[in-house]
Amino acid sequence: MRQIVIPRHGGPDVLETRESPDPSPGPGEVRVCVEAVGVNFADILARMGVYPGAPPLPSVVGFEAAGRIDAVGDGVSRDRIGLPVIALTGSGAYTDVLCLPESQVFARPDGMSAEHGAAAPVAYLTAYVALCVMGSLNPGERVLVHNTGGGVGLAALDICLLRGATVYGTASSWKHDALRELGAAACIDYRSADVAREIGRLTGGEGVHVVLDPLGGASWKTSYRCLCPTGRLVIFGMSRGTPGKTGGRIGMLKALLRVPWLTLNPMRLLGDSRAVVGVNLQQLRGRPDDARRWMGELLGWYEAGRLRPRVDRVFPFERAAEAHHYIQDRRNFGKVLLVP
């Protein structure tokens, strides 16, 4: 098998492609011949050495893949062989052959390509848990989605529209027209505008009911200011803690120092009648029944034509470093994939 390996922490160019013997599935496992792999910002953080819980070096990262089952272990029906599937791996997806428990694979709906299969699970599960589980999104509510042009942002836009919510998005200005065409009510250029002031103007001073914020640091204070009473700030990352590409903990430490701890304290939340909640998909590994139920609902929406994963670029394994550069340069509108 071929794998993309992180031999040491650093910039995108540390990534290496290595060959090793194909694995065999153990009891209760399936082996997937991988056709496409989703690239997530968590992979980049792991490469930089600042992702909690990343596997020890040298490591193979990657949370999602799509392909076909080509072998099964004891206890798994041989009828599964040949089935096109989506895999939620937890780690290790940057490979062309993947063994994992049967419980971590989902049958791909008829008509779903491997590219859509690899682009959907992490982005849509994150958005679903953030909005529908932790964010308690209701029809008619207003939502601010930061980084709306990324994979999770576009998934959140889909789910908000499906739930009858109004979406305001932050993104680079070149993405605004496309986001409005997809259904965003308004877009804000986070680099040049005062986001809280713009949200106040757009909502007549009322604010929004939910904010999705993967940015971290001082952004959480801005996001909190955008909430109306009973509003929910959902945090699921700290991308502003990694201003460069080579890693190191100094940037993350600076971002932590900018976290508005006084604003987010329990007494302030009580007085303002607001909530701050976190989402980490890694915790779903301990909730497999919930993950399967939520994923089943998302795949049902896909089959009904109500979700539309957007793939921006596809890179071969040999150009994995270029894929990481592409994301860190903020050039993507939608998901970036790797293919063997």
Secondary structure, 3 states (H helix, E strand, C coil): CEEEEECCCCCHHHCEEEECCCCCCCCCEEEEEEEEEEECHHHHHHHHCCCCCCCCCCECCCCEEEEEEEEECCCCCHHHCCCEEEEECCCCCCECEEEEEHHHEEECCCCCCHHHHHHCHHHHHHHHHHHHHHCCCCCCCEEEECCCCCHHHHHHHHHHHHCCCEEEEECCHHHHHHHHHHCCCEEECCCCCCHHHHHHHHCCCCCEEEEEECCCCCHHHHHHHCEEEEEEEEECCCHHHCCCCCCCCHHHHHHHHCCCCCCCCHHHHHHHCCEEEECCHHHHHHCHHHHHHHHHHHHHHHHCCCCCCCEEEEEEHHHHHHHHHHHHCCCCCCEEEEEC
